[in-house]
Amino acid sequence: METTLLDAALVEESAKKSGLVWVRGGEGPARALWHLWHDGALWLVGGPGEQPLDGLGLVDGGTATVTVRSKDKGARLVVWSARVSEPAPRGEEWTAAAEELRGKRLNAPDAAGLVERWAAECRLLRLTPEGPVT
């Protein structure tokens, strides 16, 4: 089933306004993660010194379920399926997303070298919406 324009708008707007989303990959329970909406997808960064992504089963080519809650009330707004991809570090897509994420990363102890640390030690994941939303 395809995503309608209304569904796509709901996913994008809710993800842009939410500080955290709940993500469930191929294994383990859903986990609250900070994120960024960029270029039609939800982006996550995780690894040493960042939020943990291990134990979620988020693999390149896999799927995930994303739940977005209201920033004000905490009620569930929308749940959607995503295709997970992990662009190569320092590639064009990766670099563009990393720069955007760097601007949203609060309290980074190494702000000047943050993107380089991510390239060497962390994972940047793109979760692209696919299918209907609930």
C-alpha positions in Angstrom: 0.0 0.0 0.0 1.4 3.4 -0.9 1.8 6.4 1.3 -0.7 9.2 0.5 0.3 12.8 0.3 -1.6 13.5 3.5 0.2 10.7 5.3 3.5 11.9 4.0 2.8 15.4 5.3 1.7 14.1 8.7 4.9 12.0 9.0 7.1 14.9 8.1 5.4 17.6 10.2 5.2 15.4 13.3 8.8 14.3 13.0 10.0 17.9 12.5 8.2 19.1 15.6 9.0 16.2 17.9 12.2 16.1 20.0 12.2 12.3 20.4 10.7 9.4 18.4 10.3 5.8 19.5 12.1 3.4 17.1 11.7 -0.3 17.0 14.0 -2.3 14.7 14.2 -6.0 14.0 14.9 -6.9 17.6 14.4 -5.6 21.1 11.8 -3.1 22.5 11.2 0.3 21.0 13.7 3.0 22.2 13.3 6.8 22.5 15.9 8.5 20.3 16.7 12.1 19.3 16.6 12.6 15.6 16.5 15.1 12.7 14.1 15.2 9.7 16.2 15.9 6.6 15.7 15.4 2.9 12.5 13.3 3.3 13.7 11.0 6.0 14.4 10.7 9.7 18.1 10.6 10.6 19.7 9.1 13.7 23.2 9.1 15.0 24.4 6.6 17.5 27.6 5.0 18.9 30.3 5.9 21.4 29.5 9.2 23.0 26.1 9.3 21.4 22.8 7.5 21.9 23.0 3.7 21.8 21.6 2.0 18.7 22.8 -1.5 19.5 20.2 -4.0 20.4 17.6 -2.5 18.1 18.4 -4.5 15.0 18.6 -1.5 12.8 20.5 -2.8 9.7 21.1 -1.4 6.3 18.2 -2.6 4.1 16.1 -3.6 7.1 12.9 -2.1 8.4 11.8 -0.2 11.5 8.7 1.1 13.1 8.7 4.8 14.2 6.2 6.2 16.7 5.9 10.0 17.0 4.3 11.4 20.1 3.0 14.9 20.7 5.5 17.3 22.2 2.8 18.9 24.3 0.6 16.0 25.5 2.8 13.0 25.0 0.0 11.2 23.1 0.8 9.1 20.1 0.3 11.1 16.9 1.4 8.7 14.2 3.1 5.3 13.7 4.9 4.5 10.4 7.1 1.9 8.8 10.5 2.8 7.6 13.2 1.4 5.3 16.6 1.7 7.1 19.7 2.7 5.2 23.2 3.4 6.4 25.0 5.7 3.9 28.8 5.4 3.7 30.7 7.8 6.0 31.9 11.0 4.3 29.7 10.4 1.2 27.6 13.2 -0.1 24.3 12.1 1.5 26.1 11.2 4.8 27.9 14.5 5.0 24.8 16.6 4.3 22.9 14.8 7.1 25.9 14.9 9.5 26.2 18.7 9.1 22.5 19.1 9.8 22.6 16.7 12.8 25.7 18.5 14.2 23.6 21.7 14.3 21.0 19.9 16.5 23.4 18.0 18.7 23.2 19.6 22.2 26.1 19.6 24.7 28.6 17.9 22.5 32.0 17.8 24.3 33.8 17.9 21.0 31.7 20.2 18.8 34.6 21.1 16.5 35.5 17.5 15.7 32.1 16.0 16.0 31.5 15.1 12.4 35.0 13.5 12.1 34.3 11.4 15.3 31.0 10.3 13.9 32.7 9.2 10.6 35.3 7.2 12.6 33.2 5.7 15.4 29.4 6.1 15.0 26.6 5.2 12.7 24.3 7.6 10.9 21.1 5.9 9.8 18.4 7.1 7.4 14.8 5.9 8.1 12.7 6.6 5.0 9.0 6.3 5.4 7.3 3.6 3.3 3.8 2.3 3.3 0.7 3.5 5.1 0.7 5.2 8.5 -1.5 4.7 11.5 
